[in-house]
């Protein structure tokens, strides 16, 4: 009996060893292609800025200090970096707003598709995914043509007599949010549809049979069952919108920057690579916190409903 157990344990250890050997090439590629560049950025964040870009290879924490603080050029006193804090707040605010708006527009869209006959659902999903066929820059330019002063919205409002002069939408936070909602809406619709497709609509009918209102059915039956799709879609929208670069650059102008624009500025015109690296790591930390919150929420949901 003991010999049989030892043989089984030896076979199990050999199987685990073989699996590690087979996955070693993929792990090495991930290590070099993903973690390697991040490690370089982390190292750069603790170096001194070069006079013409690049870095000087001496240890310095100025990059990290400059993320939230700024040093007075006369007496070296530290104060809050208001510009950086404003950009951080704008990025988080617009990302949360974009996520909420994609839920507002994506939830009924996904529900509509999930309640269609099976033979037509693929067509509706096809229409949702069409924007992904077009480059992000072109899609952003399309939104720009709609919301600019001489664009479709202002032209229709003026011809209808609602306004006398164009409404300034372009180069505002509102323009950035409109653009990001348009760009990232499919990323919310698809996870919501995946959850709603599995929804047992007999439970909805049972709720109506028990004289529940539409809002009660939505709040007590539909939303709890599709909550994993809402969380997954929120993560898929929040993370890329937090680091968005093209949309804020075109629709927000130079004064409505987000974190992606601030990072590019430090590596470009600012020539402060340590600060750009520190902001990049800070952005990644925010994303990691969001992912951990998602995993914790998803785990607790499985425990409650499992």
N, C-alpha and C positions, 0 to 999 in steps of 0.2 A: 504493500500500500504506500509506504513512504517513498519507495523508488518510483512509483507511478506519479506521485505528487511532484517529486523533484524533476521528473521528465517533463511534466506539464508546465512547471514553472520555467524550466530551461527553454522549452519551446516558445513560451509567451515572451520571455526576455529576448530571444532571438528574433521573434516577430516584431517586437518594438524596435530593436536595433535596425532591422531591415527597413522599417518604415522611416526611421530617421535618416538612414542613408539615402533612401529614394527621394525624400523631401529636401535633402541638403542642398542640391543645386538651386531649387526655388528659394529656399531660405537665404542663400548667399546672394542671389540676385536682388531679393527684397532688401537685404541688409545694405548692399552697395548702392542700389538705385533709389531707395526711399530714405532709410535712416542715415546713410552717408551724407547726402547733401544737407539734411537737417542738422547733423552734427557739425558740419562746416559752418553753417549759419550760427549755431550756438557758440562756436569758438570765436567767430568774428564779432559777436556781440560783446565779448570781453576784451577786445583789443582797442587800440587807439585809432582814431580817424586819421587818414593820410591827408596831406595838404591839397592833393589833386584827385581825390578819390582813393579807392583801395584802402588798405589798413597798414598801420605800423605794428610790427610784432612785439608789442610790449603790453603787459596786462593793464587794463583800465576798466573801470565801471561807469565811465561817463555815458556810454551808450544807454545803459539801463537807467541811470539817474535822469537822463534827458527824456525818457519816455513820459514821465509824469511831472518832472520838475525842470526848471530852467535856471541857469546861473547868470547873475547880474554881471555885465561886462566891466563894471567899475569896482565893486567891492566883493565879488564872488559869493554874494548871498543867494540862497536858493528860494525860489517861489514856484507856485504851481504853474505848469505849462498850459495856460488857458487854451491855446490853439489846439494842442494835442488832445486835451480833455474834451473839448468841443467836438473834435472829429470822432473820438471814441464814442461819445454819447450819441452823435448823429448816426454813426454806423449801427450801434445797437438798437437805437430807436427805429430807424428805417428798416432794419432787418426784422424786428418784431412786428412792425406795422405791415411789412410785406407778407410775413407768415400769416398774420391774422386775416389779411385781405384775401390771400390765396385760399384759406379755409372757407371764407364767406362765399367766394365764387366757385371754388372747387367742389365743395360738398354737394350743392344741388346739381352740379354738372355730373359728378360721379353717380349720384343717385338716379339721375335721368338715364344715364347709360346703363346702369345695372338693372333698371326696370324695363328696358326695351326687350323685344323678342331676341332670342339668342342669335338668329341669323343676321340681325342688323347691328349687333354690338360691335363686331369687328370694324364695321364701317365708321362708327362713331369714334372708336379708339384710334382708327387711322387718321381721322380729322384732327384729333387732339395731338397726335405726334408729328403732324406735318411741319409745325414751326421748327422742330429739331433738324429738319433737312436743310434749313437755311442758316448761314453763318450768323453768330451773335451780333456782329457789327452791323450787318445788313438789317437785322430785326430792330436794332436800336435806332438806326437811321429812319426806319419806317415809323416808329413811334415819334421820333423828332419831327417828321413831316406832318404828323397829326396834331401835335400839341403846340407847335411854334405859333408865333403871332399871326402869320399868314396861313396857318394850317387849316385842316378840315374843321376842327371844333370851333375855332374863332370865326371862320368864314360863315359857317352855318348859323352861329348865334347872332352875328351881325346882320345877315340877310333876313333872319327871322324877327329882328327888331328887339331882341332881348338886351343887347348891349350896343353902345355907340362906338367903343374902341376896343381893341383886342385885350383879352385878359392875359396877363403875364404868367404863363405856366412854366415855360422853358426856363432852365437855369435856377430852379427852386427845388427844395426837398420833395415837393409834391410831384414834380416831373420825374425825379429819381424813383420814387415809389411806384408811380404808374409804369415806368419802364421795367422795373424789377418784377412787379406783379405779372406783367405780360410775359416776361422772359421765363419766370419760374413757375407759372401756373400749371403747366403739364406735370411738373415734378410733384405737385400736390394731388392732382386728379388721379394719376395712375395708382398710387398706393391706396387712396380712398376707394377707387373702383375695385381693387383686388380684395379689400375687406368687404365691401358691399356685395360683391358677387357671391360670397359665401354666406351672406345673411339669409336666414330662414324667414321669409316674409310672412309665414304663417303666424309668427309671433306678433308682427305688426297687425295682422287681421284680428288676432286675439285681443290686442290692446283696444282696437276700435269696438270689438264686440263687448268689451267691458266698459264702454262709454268713456274711454279716455279721449281727450282732445288731441288734435294734431301735434300741438306743442308738447303735450305730455308724452305722446308716443315717441316723438323725436328725442326728448330729454331722457326718458326712462328706459327706452328699448333700443332705438336705432343707434344713438350716439355711444352708449356703453359698449355695444357689440362691435362697432367700427373704430373704437378708440385706438387700437394698435395702428390702423391705417392713418389716423390723424397724427399720431406721434411720429410715425415714420415719415410722413409727408412734411411735417413741420421741421424735422431734422434736415431733410433733403433740401428744403427751401432756405432755412435759416443759415446753414453753414456757407453755401456759395454766395448768398446775398451779403453776408457779413464781410466777405473779402472781395466783393465785386469791384471791378476796375473800369471796364469799358462803359457800362451804363452810367455810373456817376460822372465819368469823364466827359461824355458827350451831352448828357441831359442836365447835369448839375453845374457845368462850367467850372472855372478855376476856384471859385469861392465856396463851393459846396462839395468839398472833398470827403471821401470815406477812407477807411483804413488801407484799402488797396492802393488808392491814389497817393496816400501819405508815404507808404513804403516805396512806391516807385519814385516819388520825389526825392527821397533820401538817397536812393541808389543812383539817381540821375543828376538833376540840377543841384541838389543839396550836397552831394559828394560826402555823405556821412554814412558810410557802410555799417559801422557798429550800431548806430541808432536805427537804421533800417532793419538790421538783423534782430535787434532787441524788440522792435515793434512786431516783426514777423513771428518771433517766438511767443510774444504776448497774445497775438491773434490766434496762434495755434493752441495756447493754453485756454483761451475762451471757448474755442471749438471743442477741446477735450472735456471741459466742464459741461458743455451742452450734451456731448455724447454720453458722459457718465450719468447725467441726469436722466437721459433717455433710457439707458440700460437699467438704472435703478427703478424707474417708473414702470418699464416693461416687466421687470422681474417681480415687482410687487403686484402688478395686475395679474400675472400668471399665478401667483400664490393665492390671490383672492378668488380668482375664477377657476383655479385648477382643482 
